[in-house]
C-alpha cells in the first residue's frame, strides 16, 4: 500500500473508533475485511491508530470549533504534522492523493490550522489535553502519582516495550536468550528481574517462534513480573489465584518455584480460564483448577487477588480503556474490589496472606480500597504496600500484602 492509502485506512478506522465503538475489535475486523493489506501495512496502520488513541485529546485540540471533516481525519492530519511536517508542510505531499483510497488533499483551512505554532504540545496549559486523558481523572491522577505525575503521563503517550518471561520449568533465561538470538531476535536482559527479557525487534514474530509453541517463554509485561517477584511465598505453601483470568501471575509463580508449590486457580467467569489452561499445559505448569463446588470449604496459606480494575496502569498498551472509562465505572469497580476482598478473607488460613493487586494508577482502587477493608476486618493487618511505577519500564501496578492475625 502507498503511504496515502495507509493513512486513509487509519482515518477510516479512527472515525469508527471515535464516533461509535472504542474497541480493539474495530481494528481486528478491519484487518479481516481488507485482506489486500499485507502484514507490514497492517502493522503500520495499527501503529498510527495506537499513537492517535494514546494522544487523542492533544491531537484533536487544534480542531476545536474549527471547520472539520471528521475526527478520524483530524487525528491523522495531526499525526502527520507531529511526525513529518516542516515549516511549509511540503513533506506532506506523499501522504495525499486524488484517488478514492488516498487521503484527500489538504484544504487551505486545514493547512492554516496545522501551521499554527501556538497549538503545539509545549504551549498547552491544560494537563488533560497535553497528556491526553479524561478531565474527570485530573485530580485523582495528580493526587495518586504525586511528583511523578508529569513524567508518567508523558511516558504514557509513547509505545510500550515488549517483554517476555523465561519459563524456568523448561529452560534458563540465559539459554532462552541464546536460542532467541540465534533466530535473529535482539534481546536485552533486565538487571532487576532475571527472568525478564526485553525484545527490541520483530516482536510481532515472536509467537511464530518454535520456542513459544514449545512453552519456553511467555509474554508478560515487566511490571507484572515485578509484582510476582514481590509475592513472597515459600515452597510447600498452598496458594489460590482467585481472579485467575489468563493466569499470568500463577504461571510466573509455577516457573519461579519450578512447580514446587501448591497452586490453585479460580475465576468467577470460568470461561476466562480456557486460555489459562492452554498456557499451563504448554508451560508444563502444575496448577489445579477449581470451580465453585471445589472451592467451597477450602482454605489456603495465601490468596492472590488480581482484581478487576480500570487498567489505567496499562494505557500505553491498551489506550482503548482510557477513553471508555467513566466515573461511574470506577465507583462500580471499587465496590467490586472491596467485595472480592471480603469474599476471599474467609479462604485464608490463620497467619495467612492476601496479595491484592491492580494494574491501576488510581488510589481509589488501591490504598483506599485497602483502608476500607482493614477498617471493617480487624482480623487482618497491613504488612506492606508497593506501587510499581511505569517509570521502571513496564506497566503501572499496585500491590498490598495483608496478613490474617486470627
CORHU-V997272 format. One record per residue. N is the residue number from 1. PSI is psi in whole degrees, 0 to 359 (NA if undefined). OMEGA is omega in degrees with one decimal (none if undefined). Layout:
n = <N/N>
psi = <PSI/PSI>
omega = <OMEGA/OMEGA>
//
This chain:
n = <1/2/3/4/5/6/7/8/9/10/11/12/13/14/15/16/17/18/19/20/21/22/23/24/25/26/27/28/29/30/31/32/33/34/35/36/37/38/39/40/41/42/43/44/45/46/47/48/49/50/51/52/53/54/55/56/57/58/59/60/61/62/63/64/65/66/67/68/69/70/71/72/73/74/75/76/77/78/79/80/81/82/83/84/85/86/87/88/89/90/91/92/93/94/95/96/97/98/99/100/101/102/103/104/105/106/107/108/109/110/111/112/113/114/115/116/117/118/119/120/121/122/123/124/125/126/127/128/129/130/131/132/133/134/135/136/137/138/139/140/141/142/143/144/145/146/147/148/149/150/151/152/153/154/155/156/157/158/159/160/161/162/163/164/165/166/167/168/169/170/171/172/173/174/175/176/177/178/179/180/181/182/183/184/185/186/187/188/189/190/191/192/193/194/195/196/197/198/199/200/201/202/203/204/205/206/207/208/209/210/211/212/213/214/215/216/217/218/219/220/221/222/223/224/225/226/227/228/229/230/231/232/233/234/235/236/237/238/239/240/241/242/243/244/245/246/247/248/249/250/251/252/253/254/255/256/257/258/259/260/261/262/263/264/265/266/267/268/269/270/271/272/273/274/275/276/277/278/279/280/281/282/283/284/285/286/287/288/289/290/291/292/293/294/295/296/297/298/299/300/301/302/303/304/305/306/307/308/309/310/311/312/313/314/315/316/317/318/319/320/321/322/323/324/325/326/327/328/329/330/331/332/333/334/335/336/337/338/339/340/341/342/343/344/345/346/347/348/349/350/351/352/353/354/355/356/357/358/359/360/361/362/363/364/365/366/367/368/369/370/371/372/373/374/375/376/377/378/379/380/381/382/383/384/385/386/387/388/389/390/391/392/393/394/395/396/397/398/399/400/401/402/403/404/405/406>
psi = <141/154/321/325/324/314/329/321/317/321/315/317/314/324/318/316/314/324/335/309/107/84/145/335/327/316/317/315/324/316/321/326/351/68/345/338/121/175/322/321/314/322/319/315/318/317/320/313/314/319/315/325/321/326/22/309/320/315/330/346/329/346/2/130/25/165/128/144/22/147/329/313/317/321/315/317/319/323/312/317/316/330/330/0/159/186/330/4/22/336/346/343/322/347/2/157/178/357/163/327/8/159/127/150/150/137/165/321/315/320/319/319/314/333/353/104/341/352/9/160/318/344/354/133/331/114/319/333/313/318/5/74/162/143/320/345/359/304/320/314/318/321/319/322/342/227/342/3/304/318/316/316/326/320/325/354/352/166/143/149/161/127/149/166/129/136/99/355/331/334/154/158/322/314/323/319/315/318/318/322/325/337/0/5/140/120/136/113/154/121/319/353/102/339/347/141/133/131/120/347/156/35/335/345/358/321/343/349/138/336/334/313/336/354/23/342/163/149/125/126/151/317/319/320/322/324/312/322/338/4/93/98/169/160/139/345/149/129/129/123/100/315/64/322/234/347/14/318/315/318/322/320/317/320/314/321/9/41/7/51/148/100/133/148/138/146/136/322/94/335/335/344/348/310/326/315/323/316/319/318/317/324/353/35/132/102/133/124/132/145/184/318/317/331/333/127/356/157/159/160/334/145/127/126/95/83/147/137/182/338/18/340/352/17/332/318/332/74/345/318/330/321/350/347/139/164/320/326/319/317/321/318/319/326/320/316/316/319/319/317/316/324/314/343/327/350/1/131/163/136/12/179/148/129/104/124/137/159/47/146/347/129/334/327/353/262/324/324/317/316/318/318/313/326/327/7/82/358/4/151/158/122/315/148/148/133/120/107/143/340/347/356/338/204/167/133/154/137/129/132/119/137/137/125/332/NA>
omega = <174.2/178.6/-179.0/178.7/176.9/-178.7/175.3/177.5/177.4/178.5/-178.5/179.8/-178.6/178.8/177.2/-179.3/-174.8/-172.4/-173.7/-172.6/178.0/-175.0/176.2/-179.9/-179.6/179.9/-180.0/-179.3/177.7/179.5/-179.7/-177.0/-177.7/-175.8/179.6/179.7/179.2/-176.9/178.6/177.5/-179.6/179.1/178.7/179.7/179.0/-180.0/178.3/-178.3/-178.3/177.3/-178.6/178.6/177.0/-173.3/-167.2/-175.1/177.6/-177.0/-177.5/-170.5/-177.7/-177.9/-178.2/177.4/178.1/174.2/-173.0/174.9/178.1/-177.2/177.6/178.0/-178.4/177.8/-178.8/178.9/178.5/175.4/179.5/-179.9/-178.0/-171.9/-168.6/-172.1/162.1/-172.8/-176.7/178.6/-179.1/179.5/-178.1/-168.9/-175.6/-176.6/-176.1/178.7/-177.1/-179.8/-174.8/-175.9/177.0/169.7/-176.1/-179.0/178.6/170.7/178.0/179.1/179.7/-180.0/179.9/179.2/-178.9/-177.6/-175.8/-175.7/179.7/-178.5/177.3/-174.1/-176.5/-179.9/-176.5/-179.8/-177.1/-176.5/179.2/176.4/-177.7/-176.8/172.4/172.2/-177.7/-178.0/-172.4/179.4/-172.6/-177.6/-178.2/179.7/-179.2/178.0/-175.9/-174.1/176.3/-174.2/-179.0/-175.5/-174.6/-178.4/-178.7/-177.7/175.9/178.0/-177.0/175.9/-175.5/-178.2/178.4/175.3/178.8/179.3/172.3/178.8/176.2/176.7/-173.1/170.7/-174.0/-172.1/175.2/178.3/-179.9/-178.8/177.3/178.5/-179.9/-179.2/-179.3/176.8/178.1/177.2/176.9/179.2/174.2/-172.1/179.1/176.8/179.7/-173.1/-175.4/-179.4/-171.3/-180.0/-174.4/176.2/176.7/-178.6/-171.7/-179.0/171.3/-177.0/179.1/-179.1/-175.4/-178.4/178.2/-179.7/177.9/-179.5/175.0/-179.7/177.4/177.6/-178.6/177.3/177.0/170.5/177.3/-179.4/-179.1/179.8/178.1/177.7/178.9/175.5/-178.9/178.6/-179.5/171.8/-171.8/177.3/-176.6/176.0/179.4/178.8/174.3/-173.8/176.5/171.3/-166.5/177.4/-164.5/179.1/-178.4/171.2/-176.2/-177.7/-179.1/179.4/178.1/177.2/177.9/178.2/-176.6/-178.2/-179.9/177.5/179.2/-179.5/-174.8/-173.6/176.1/-179.6/179.2/171.0/-179.5/174.6/-172.6/-179.7/179.2/-178.5/-176.8/176.8/178.3/-178.8/177.3/180.0/-179.4/178.4/179.7/-177.1/-174.1/179.7/-179.5/-177.8/179.2/-178.2/-176.0/169.5/-176.4/-178.9/-178.4/-179.0/-174.7/176.1/-179.3/171.2/-170.5/176.9/178.4/176.2/176.1/176.2/174.5/-163.1/169.9/-176.7/-178.0/-176.5/-176.7/176.2/-176.8/-173.9/178.1/-178.2/-175.8/-177.9/178.5/-176.0/-178.8/-174.8/175.1/-174.0/176.4/178.1/179.3/178.2/178.4/178.1/178.3/-179.3/-179.4/176.7/177.4/-179.5/179.3/179.5/179.4/178.5/178.0/-179.5/-175.8/-178.9/-178.3/-179.5/-173.3/176.2/175.3/-176.0/177.9/-172.0/166.4/174.8/-178.0/-173.7/166.6/170.3/-177.8/174.0/-165.8/-179.0/177.1/-178.6/-173.6/-176.3/-178.3/176.8/179.6/179.5/178.9/179.5/-177.9/178.9/-175.9/178.7/-173.9/174.4/175.6/174.3/-179.7/175.6/-176.3/171.7/179.9/172.1/177.7/-171.5/172.6/179.0/177.2/172.8/-178.5/175.9/176.4/-179.8/174.4/178.0/173.6/180.0/-177.5/-179.3/177.9/-175.2/-172.4/none>
//
